[in-house]
Amino acid sequence: MHKDTLLELLKNEALLIDEKSLLEKYNSLLLEIEKSKIISPIQKLLKYNIETMIELKNKTLDKHEDEIIEDMNIELLKSLVNNYMDTYAEGQNEQKIFIGIIAVYLTFIAKKPLHPEGMFNLDGKALYKHGNVVCPIRKHELTKPGSLCRFCVSVS
């Protein structure tokens, strides 16, 4: 599948996500963070996911960005996300759709990590190695069946 076709499909799926509600959650989260002056890993992830969805909804590709993405890889990632969400967020279908769209977008369109940079570091700072984002848990997760880490652009 062409990258531009995938982006259009993701944008169509993203129409299911209520933008007004999304922005309300985002503004509420920012106020919460501002009040506490500390951002928890869950808040960091939620902020990253909401910003990613907003980015996706407004994304356009340049002609030079088009490439072919293997349909099999897209389907495998979607399947892994569905399994992950069924395990850790059972019955949360809206969340499952939201995370599925974001995971495919981050992996194949934006080519960004599946989680915010620095999320798993104690100090919350991003680590880089030769210009790549380093994930301290990736090497441990890669061997686990159903791990999403094999699709993440982070390095270990």
Residue, then its C-alpha position, 0 to 999 in steps of 0.5 A: m500500500h502507498k503511504d499516502t493511501l494509508l494516511e487517508l485510510l487512517k484519517n478516515e478511521a480517525l473521523l470516529i474520534d470526536e475532536k471536540s472531546l479530544l481537545e477537551k481531554y487535552n486541555s484538561l490534561l495540560l491544566e492538571i500537569e500545570k497544577s502538579k508541576i510533575i508529569s506522570p508516565i500515564q499523563k506523558l503517554l496520554k499527552y503524546n497520544i492526543e498530540t499524535m492524533i491531532e497531528l495525524k488529522n492535520k498531516t499531509l505528505d510531500k510527494h517525495e515522502d510516498e513509499i510502499i508499505e507492506d500490507m502484511n506489516i500493517e495487518l500484523l501491527k493492527s493484530l498485535v495492537n488488538n491483542y494488546m488492548d484486549t489484554y490490558a484494556e478489555g472492553q474499551n473499544e473506543q480506546k482500542i480504535f484510538i490506539g490502533i490508529i495511532a500505532v499504525y500512524l506512528t510506525f508507518i507514516a510519522k516513523k516515531p516511537l510508539h511511546p513518548e521519548g524518555m517515558f521509561n527513564l527515571d529522569g524522564k529525559a530522552l536518550y539518543k544513540h546516533g540520532n535514534v531514540v533509545c528505549p531502555i526496555r525494548k531489548h527485553e520486550l522484543t523476545k516476548p510474543g506479541s510485542l509491539c516493540r518490533f515495529c517501534v523506531s526506537v533502538s535498544 
